[in-house]
Amino acid sequence: MSLSPAITHLLLLAREPHWAERLGELLGPRLAARLITAPSWEAASSLLDERPGIVLATPGCRPPAAACNWPLVLLLDHPPLITPRDASDWLASSQLTRDAVQRCLRYACERFSLQQRLQRLAGRDALTGVINRQGFQALLNARLAETGGEGWSLVHLDIDHFHQLNERCGHRGGDSLIQQLAQRLQEALGPGDTLSRLGSDEFAILLDTRGEPQRGERMVQLLLDELSAAFEVDGQPQLLSCSLGLAHGMDGIEADLLLSHAHIALQQARSLSGNSYRIFDARHLDAGRSLADLEADLRRALRRDELELHYQPRLALESGAIIGVEALVRWRHPRRGLLQPQDFIPLAEESGLIIPLGYWVIDRALRDLQWLNGQGHLALHLAVNLSFQQFQDGQLLSTLQRLFRDRGLQPGCFEFELTETAVMRRSSHVLSTMEALQELGVRFSLDDFGTGFSSFQHLATLPISLLKLDKGFVQRMTEHAADRRLVRAMINLAHDLELPVVAEGVENAEQLALLRQFGADQLQGYWICAPQPLTELSAFLRRHALSRSLHAQR
């Protein structure tokens, strides 16, 4: 009888002698594997070596799951309805034949081998081949348990501004960078170290410091040196900046706490100039917890409706009419008061909350527009800022279709504001997404125009409806002739492309006069109206409409 050539032992665990007699008879002398019998797993342990085998055991003698790394075949008096969860297969005494035993043992080997392969794959990151987050968590728990927590150091690493690299290089280029980074890290590590990819651009490295307590500090500097050399994407050199946090194991520390310490040190390193590391210190704990608390608060805020929208009107310069509003998100934090976007949007982008936050903004803005229409404020255009992460979300189009349908609004009233940098860096991907949304009826504006990497050839091919001139140019032009010339040139270039221009950040009459002289089409800024909650916006729109009406009658 032949089994897998790797199988060298058959271990029979049974107190009833008939099992040994019957199986010995059926297996016969032709079986190459050695048959060992014992009344229990404990009694058999001294008879075993490290070579692989199969365990055949009655229910009362089955080995502990954690102790046995062999296929398990249960020996039962009667066939079960289903195979027991912890067994590879079973044999019933009422159905014992030579063929049945042979098939069972082969099947147990094959099933066990497949399960082990699946477990290995489940613990590996598909892109890099290193251990994934789940596998690393298990390994970290095991390593800390071996030594009581001491003798290990943990590095938490991520790439600075990776989402911008992804926009510039494309997803394929971003994946290539991740693979090259993992390979370079792996080559720098010692035989006792373990590299894991936690997700996206995040890596964890468990360093073996049992023989050299200061090795952690030496290794993080070595890793930074290794990563400072240029990588290559599509034949072009690409420099990366990384931040690292280092935390040392200590007596009694658990895996979650050590991971938290390394993450806090990483957050501290991010505040430096890049290509930097910080070592966890208990004094950092409050700052790290503050950031972690803020992220947890933001998750709760999305569930508890603590976010709100303020709206800033957009005025048509020629007619003086309010033709649209821009939705701007605010967070009314229960302890910190009203937070501006710069206080939490970067955190949302970093944590992945920007996508659910973006959908909340879209849904709330459409609900508010529906209410404004009911108040008599018709023909308003609604603009919403869209993060590049959400722009790439596969559910964007179907979600918008559902929301427009639910609110009874036409997509033509809706506009996405995209940053200039994002649009220019991924023009092919951007074009296909924008065209799909344009078919729906959605319009696009290019925000912060003049601050990124515009190609007017690309602007001419993308379905953009208007350009929003960055407020920095507007606010400096009254004092600097160079900025005045630049504003005039950008407005003229936009008009050459048949694109209207919105000037942002208008704060005084002098700026207004210059923009009128240069031919700007629309204005937005505190000179017209500061961002306001919905009810205050409605009151402003009524006052503005009344003022225009009275002015027209004079």
FILOLUM-65759 format. One record per residue (C-alpha): residue in one letter; x, y, z. Coordinates in steps of 0.1 Angstrom, whole numbers, padded with zeros to 4 digits, always signed. Example, Ala and Ser with C-alpha at 12.3 -4.5 7.8 and 13.67 -1.06 7.14 Angstrom:
<atoms>
A+0123-0045+0078;S+0137-0011+0071;
</atoms>
This chain:
<atoms>
M+0000+0000+0000;S+0015+0034-0010;L+0010+0067+0007;S+0028+0101+0001;P+0065+0094+0001;A+0068+0120+0028;I+0047+0100+0052;T+0069+0079+0075;H+0047+0073+0105;L+0011+0061+0112;L+0003+0068+0148;L-0027+0048+0162;L-0042+0063+0194;A-0068+0039+0208;R-0075+0021+0241;E-0097-0005+0224;P-0074-0034+0211;H-0097-0042+0182;W-0086-0011+0163;A-0049-0022+0164;E-0058-0057+0154;R-0081-0048+0125;L-0059-0020+0111;G-0028-0040+0114;E-0045-0068+0094;L-0057-0044+0067;L-0026-0024+0063;G-0004-0054+0062;P+0034-0056+0057;R+0034-0038+0024;L+0029-0005+0041;A+0061+0015+0039;A+0052+0038+0068;R+0059+0027+0104;L+0029+0019+0125;I+0031+0031+0161;T+0003+0023+0187;A-0002+0041+0219;P-0032+0047+0243;S-0028+0085+0243;W-0009+0114+0226;E+0011+0120+0258;A+0022+0084+0258;A+0032+0085+0222;S+0052+0118+0223;S+0084+0100+0234;L+0082+0076+0205;L+0079+0103+0178;D+0105+0123+0159;E+0101+0153+0136;R+0093+0133+0105;P+0057+0136+0091;G+0030+0111+0096;I-0008+0105+0101;V-0026+0102+0134;L-0055+0077+0136;A-0073+0083+0169;T-0106+0074+0186;P-0126+0105+0199;G-0114+0099+0235;C-0077+0098+0225;R-0075+0126+0199;P-0044+0148+0203;P-0047+0185+0213;A-0051+0206+0181;A-0023+0229+0190;A+0001+0201+0197;C-0004+0180+0165;N+0009+0191+0131;W-0001+0159+0113;P-0033+0149+0095;L-0059+0135+0119;V-0082+0106+0109;L-0109+0099+0135;L-0118+0062+0142;L-0156+0060+0149;D-0180+0032+0156;H-0205+0046+0131;P-0203+0070+0101;P-0208+0107+0111;L-0233+0130+0093;I-0204+0154+0085;T-0166+0152+0089;P-0156+0166+0124;R-0141+0201+0120;D-0107+0192+0135;A-0102+0160+0114;S-0090+0155+0078;D-0112+0124+0074;W-0127+0094+0094;L-0130+0057+0094;A-0160+0037+0108;S-0154+0002+0123;S-0186-0010+0104;Q-0171-0001+0070;L-0134-0010+0074;T-0119-0025+0042;R-0085-0024+0027;D-0097+0000-0001;A-0115+0022+0024;V-0084+0026+0046;Q-0062+0033+0016;R-0085+0059+0002;C-0090+0075+0036;L-0052+0078+0043;R-0045+0093+0009;Y-0074+0117+0011;A-0063+0128+0046;C-0027+0135+0033;E-0040+0155+0003;R-0066+0175+0023;F-0041+0183+0051;S-0015+0194+0025;L-0041+0216+0008;Q-0052+0231+0041;Q-0016+0240+0050;R-0010+0256+0016;L-0042+0277+0020;Q-0031+0287+0055;R+0003+0298+0041;L-0013+0317+0014;A-0038+0333+0038;G-0009+0346+0058;R+0010+0361+0029;D+0006+0394+0011;A-0003+0387-0025;L+0017+0417-0040;T+0050+0412-0021;G+0049+0377-0008;V+0058+0387+0027;I+0037+0380+0058;N+0004+0399+0059;R-0011+0417+0089;Q-0030+0386+0101;G+0000+0364+0098;F+0023+0389+0115;Q-0001+0394+0144;A+0001+0356+0151;L+0039+0355+0147;L+0043+0386+0170;N+0022+0370+0197;A+0042+0338+0195;R+0076+0355+0196;L+0067+0377+0226;A+0053+0346+0244;E+0087+0328+0239;T+0107+0354+0257;G+0081+0371+0279;G+0083+0402+0257;E+0120+0410+0258;G+0146+0406+0231;W+0125+0419+0202;S+0121+0454+0186;L+0094+0464+0163;V+0097+0488+0134;H+0066+0504+0118;L+0074+0520+0084;D+0054+0538+0058;I+0061+0559+0027;D+0056+0596+0031;H+0028+0610+0008;F+0023+0577-0009;H-0011+0587-0023;Q+0006+0615-0042;L+0031+0590-0056;N+0003+0567-0067;E-0014+0596-0085;R+0019+0605-0102;C+0031+0570-0111;G-0003+0553-0115;H-0014+0521-0096;R+0010+0499-0116;G+0039+0521-0108;G+0028+0523-0072;D+0027+0485-0070;S+0061+0483-0085;L+0075+0507-0058;I+0059+0486-0030;Q+0075+0454-0044;Q+0109+0470-0048;L+0107+0485-0013;A+0098+0451+0002;Q+0126+0434-0016;R+0151+0460-0004;L+0139+0457+0031;Q+0141+0419+0030;E+0176+0420+0018;A+0187+0443+0046;L+0173+0421+0074;G+0190+0393+0093;P+0180+0357+0096;G+0160+0362+0128;D+0141+0392+0115;T+0106+0392+0099;L+0091+0416+0074;S+0054+0421+0071;R+0032+0443+0049;L+0003+0456+0070;G-0015+0472+0041;S-0010+0498+0013;D+0024+0514+0020;E+0027+0502+0056;F+0052+0477+0067;A+0062+0461+0101;I+0095+0446+0109;L+0102+0424+0139;L+0139+0426+0148;D+0156+0400+0168;T+0176+0419+0194;R+0181+0390+0219;G+0219+0390+0215;E+0223+0428+0209;P+0199+0452+0227;Q+0211+0482+0206;R+0206+0465+0173;G+0172+0481+0168;E+0186+0516+0166;R+0214+0504+0143;M+0190+0486+0120;V+0165+0515+0115;Q+0194+0538+0104;L+0206+0510+0081;L+0171+0507+0066;L+0168+0544+0060;D+0202+0544+0042;E+0191+0514+0021;L+0159+0532+0011;S+0176+0565+0002;A+0188+0553-0031;A+0165+0559-0061;F+0140+0533-0071;E+0129+0528-0108;V+0094+0531-0123;D+0090+0527-0161;G+0127+0533-0166;Q+0127+0565-0146;P+0144+0571-0112;Q+0120+0577-0083;L+0131+0588-0048;L+0111+0578-0018;S+0109+0594+0016;C+0100+0570+0045;S+0091+0575+0081;L+0099+0548+0107;G+0088+0543+0143;L+0108+0519+0166;A+0095+0503+0198;H+0114+0479+0221;G+0098+0449+0237;M+0098+0447+0274;D+0089+0422+0301;G+0052+0413+0299;I+0043+0435+0269;E+0016+0421+0246;A+0015+0423+0208;D-0012+0450+0205;L+0006+0473+0229;L+0040+0469+0211;L+0023+0476+0178;S+0006+0507+0193;H+0040+0520+0207;A+0056+0516+0172;H+0027+0534+0156;I+0030+0563+0180;A+0067+0566+0172;L+0059+0565+0135;Q+0035+0594+0140;Q+0062+0614+0157;A+0086+0606+0128;R+0060+0619+0103;S+0062+0653+0118;L+0099+0656+0109;S+0113+0664+0074;G+0110+0629+0060;N+0135+0599+0059;S+0134+0600+0097;Y+0127+0577+0126;R+0117+0581+0162;I+0120+0557+0191;F+0090+0552+0213;D+0092+0570+0246;A+0064+0570+0272;R+0064+0608+0269;H+0051+0604+0234;L+0021+0584+0246;D-0002+0613+0252;A+0004+0628+0217;G+0000+0594+0200;R-0032+0587+0220;S-0045+0622+0210;L-0042+0614+0173;A-0056+0579+0178;D-0085+0593+0198;L-0092+0619+0171;E-0094+0591+0145;A-0117+0571+0167;D-0138+0603+0172;L-0140+0608+0135;R-0154+0573+0130;R-0180+0580+0157;A-0188+0614+0141;L-0198+0598+0109;R-0222+0576+0128;R-0235+0602+0152;D-0241+0630+0126;E-0216+0654+0142;L-0205+0667+0108;E-0222+0696+0091;L-0219+0715+0058;H-0214+0752+0054;Y-0219+0769+0020;Q-0201+0797+0003;P-0220+0814-0026;R-0205+0819-0060;L-0215+0852-0078;A-0216+0858-0115;L-0197+0890-0120;E-0216+0903-0150;S-0252+0898-0137;G-0245+0900-0100;A-0266+0869-0094;I-0257+0841-0070;I-0255+0811-0094;G-0241+0784-0072;V-0227+0774-0038;E-0197+0753-0027;A-0203+0728+0001;L-0176+0729+0028;V-0175+0703+0055;R-0171+0712+0092;W-0169+0689+0123;R-0187+0700+0155;H-0165+0681+0179;P-0181+0675+0213;R-0150+0687+0231;R-0129+0706+0206;G-0156+0728+0191;L-0160+0735+0154;L-0131+0720+0134;Q-0121+0733+0100;P-0113+0708+0071;Q-0075+0712+0076;D-0079+0699+0111;F-0093+0665+0101;I-0093+0659+0063;P-0056+0649+0062;L-0064+0624+0090;A-0094+0611+0070;E-0072+0606+0039;E-0045+0588+0059;S-0069+0565+0077;G-0091+0556+0047;L-0121+0575+0062;I-0121+0600+0034;I-0143+0577+0012;P-0172+0573+0037;L-0168+0610+0046;G-0170+0620+0009;Y-0202+0600+0004;W-0217+0616+0035;V-0208+0651+0021;I-0224+0643-0013;D-0256+0629+0003;R-0260+0658+0028;A-0253+0684+0001;L-0279+0669-0022;R-0304+0668+0007;D-0297+0705+0014;L-0300+0715-0022;Q-0334+0697-0023;W-0344+0718+0007;L-0331+0751-0008;N-0352+0744-0040;G-0382+0739-0017;Q-0375+0774-0002;G-0377+0789-0037;H-0339+0791-0043;L-0340+0775-0078;A-0314+0771-0105;L-0285+0769-0079;H-0254+0750-0089;L-0239+0728-0061;A-0201+0722-0060;V-0185+0696-0038;N-0148+0689-0033;L-0139+0654-0043;S-0107+0636-0030;F-0087+0617-0055;Q-0091+0585-0035;Q-0129+0588-0039;F-0126+0597-0075;Q-0110+0562-0080;D-0137+0544-0060;G-0156+0519-0082;Q-0189+0527-0065;L-0189+0564-0072;L-0210+0563-0104;S-0237+0539-0091;T-0239+0558-0058;L-0244+0591-0075;Q-0271+0577-0097;R-0290+0564-0067;L-0286+0596-0047;F-0299+0618-0076;R-0328+0595-0081;D-0337+0595-0043;R-0335+0633-0041;G-0353+0640-0073;L-0325+0662-0086;Q-0309+0665-0120;P-0272+0657-0123;G-0267+0689-0143;C-0270+0709-0111;F-0240+0691-0095;E-0203+0699-0099;F-0172+0681-0086;E-0142+0702-0077;L-0110+0684-0085;T-0075+0695-0076;E-0052+0705-0104;T-0024+0682-0092;A-0046+0651-0091;V-0061+0657-0126;M-0028+0663-0143;R-0010+0633-0128;R-0034+0605-0140;S-0049+0620-0171;S-0057+0587-0188;H-0075+0572-0158;V-0090+0606-0149;L-0104+0610-0184;S-0123+0576-0185;T-0138+0583-0150;M-0147+0619-0159;E-0163+0609-0192;A-0185+0583-0174;L-0197+0609-0149;Q-0201+0635-0176;E-0225+0611-0194;L-0245+0611-0162;G-0247+0649-0164;V-0222+0658-0137;R-0199+0688-0143;F-0163+0694-0132;S-0143+0723-0121;L-0105+0725-0116;D-0098+0738-0081;D-0067+0758-0070;F-0058+0765-0106;G-0022+0778-0110;T-0007+0758-0081;G-0001+0724-0097;F+0014+0710-0129;S-0011+0720-0156;S-0007+0710-0192;F-0031+0731-0213;Q-0031+0703-0238;H-0046+0681-0211;L-0070+0708-0200;A-0083+0710-0236;T-0091+0672-0236;L-0106+0668-0202;P-0143+0675-0197;I-0138+0705-0174;S-0165+0732-0172;L-0145+0760-0155;L-0113+0769-0137;K-0111+0781-0101;L-0082+0806-0097;D-0063+0799-0065;K-0070+0825-0038;G-0032+0831-0032;F-0028+0848-0066;V-0060+0868-0060;Q-0050+0881-0026;R-0014+0890-0036;M-0022+0908-0069;T-0031+0942-0053;E+0004+0944-0039;H+0026+0927-0065;A+0027+0935-0102;A+0039+0901-0110;D+0008+0885-0095;R-0014+0909-0114;R+0002+0899-0147;L-0001+0862-0138;V-0038+0865-0129;R-0045+0884-0161;A-0025+0858-0182;M-0043+0828-0166;I-0077+0843-0172;N-0068+0850-0208;L-0055+0814-0213;A-0086+0799-0197;H-0108+0820-0221;D-0087+0808-0250;L-0097+0773-0240;E-0133+0785-0237;L-0134+0779-0200;P-0149+0804-0176;V-0129+0814-0145;V-0139+0816-0109;A-0117+0838-0087;E-0115+0825-0052;G-0106+0844-0020;V-0120+0878-0030;E-0119+0900+0001;N-0120+0937-0009;A-0132+0961-0035;E-0098+0966-0050;Q-0095+0929-0058;L-0130+0930-0072;A-0121+0959-0095;L-0090+0942-0109;L-0109+0910-0115;R-0136+0928-0133;Q-0109+0946-0154;F-0092+0913-0162;G-0125+0896-0173;A-0130+0871-0145;D-0164+0854-0149;Q-0174+0845-0113;L-0163+0854-0078;Q-0162+0836-0045;G-0149+0849-0012;Y-0156+0869+0020;W-0163+0901+0000;I-0195+0883-0011;C-0202+0860+0018;A-0184+0838+0043;P-0193+0801+0044;Q-0226+0798+0063;P-0248+0770+0077;L-0278+0761+0056;T-0305+0782+0072;E-0282+0813+0072;L-0274+0807+0036;S-0311+0807+0028;A-0316+0840+0045;F-0286+0855+0027;L-0299+0843-0007;R-0333+0860+0000;R-0316+0893+0010;H-0294+0892-0020;A-0322+0885-0044;L-0343+0913-0028;S-0313+0937-0031;R-0309+0929-0068;S-0346+0934-0074;L-0346+0968-0057;H-0315+0978-0076;A-0331+0968-0109;Q-0362+0989-0102;R-0341+1021-0097;
</atoms>
